[in-house]
Amino acid sequence: MKILFIITGLGMGGAEHVVVNLADALVARGHEVKIAYLTGEALVLPSNPDIEVVFLCMVNGKDAFRACIKVRALVKKMQPDVVHSHMFHSNLLARLLRLTINIPTLICTSHSKDEGGRLRMLAYLLTDKLADISTNVSQDAVDSLVAKGATTTNRMVSVPNGVDTNKFFFNNVVRILTRNELKIDNVNIILAVGRMHKAKDYPNLLNAIASLKVMRQDFKVLIVGDGPLKEEVTSLAERLGITDVISFLGIRRDIPALMSASDVFTLSSAWEGFGLVVAEAMACERVVVATNCGGVNEVIGSKGFLVEPKNSELLAVELNKALNLNIAERFELGIAARKRIIDNYSLEANVEAYLELYNS
């Protein structure tokens, strides 16, 4: 089967990792896959060198027509059996593209419960029937877009993201080496991973850390990620007087190692579609403290700590509870968390779900 992925960008977000992991898994099964992306720098790439990655050269809105021409030429040359688009701009582009060229099967995937305002929701609704089916990464996200009028019941289904549990697992040797590299010893590490974007609500986390610092001193916070709000976030850390317990690591490509090195993983988001990093941390047997936003509660179940969004005081309390767990309690919770991911959110299950849609 020939499959063309179209995605808005290949930055360091969860959706981008999902796409390249899916592409690698499909090629490993004998399918031909290409990835086309609209804009930005390609920071996340597939592991398999046989997967062609095509830049559609959309630097700004004025380049949209050129991008359409380029992707149409790509479709004409490749003649894919399936076009699978991801994220708002690519979903809209792929649907409109179908008016001009034959696409046997078109799947459109959203990766969030918040894909924009009323105009975007109207654009989704007006082009809805141009897709064979749309998907989102959690039932909560599906319900949210239906409620906002982007689609109708049964026109969008939930296909949860998948985690490569052969890549994300706890490794004690790597833990020791990574903590030595970071020069952190004899304190708990709290890890947060995500773009510095409004959705991730880093002010919520930083305010929680300021409160946690009053309760205890035996921890260090590592924040991995970059983005448009980086200066705002780092400035807030300075104003709160917590720079001594926080390290901003920027973009890192050793997330499994950092997860093994950590003791608690936290997600402070205001909204999420799925929360892929939460599932990855659970696969690494980490204790997770996350906000109950989007599909995160579906991922965690009872195998972690959930708090309401935008409540930094409660987030601090739950982080303190997590840090207070003894070694045996952390081990037991970590083992249960990994089992939950293997049973419900494996990459294998994600691939099977999409292949079923491709073939239906």
Secondary structure, DSSP 8 states (H G I E B T S, - for coil): -EEEEEEEE-SSSHHHHHHHHHHHHHHHTT-EEEEEEEES---S--S-TTSEEEE----SGGGHHHHHHHHHHHHHHH--SEEEEESHHHHHHHHHHTTTS--SEEEEE---S---SHHHHHHHHHHGGGSSEEEESSHHHHHHHHHTTSS-TTSEEE----B-TTTS---HHHHHHHHHHHT--SSEEEEEE--SSGGG-HHHHHHHHHHHHHH---EEEEEE---TTHHHHHHHHHHHT-TTTEEEEES-S-HHHHHHH-SEEEE--S--SS-HHHHHHHHTT-EEEEE--TTHHHHHTTSSEEE-TT-HHHHHHHHHHHHH--HHHHHHHHHHHHHHHHHHSBHHHHHHHHHHHHH-
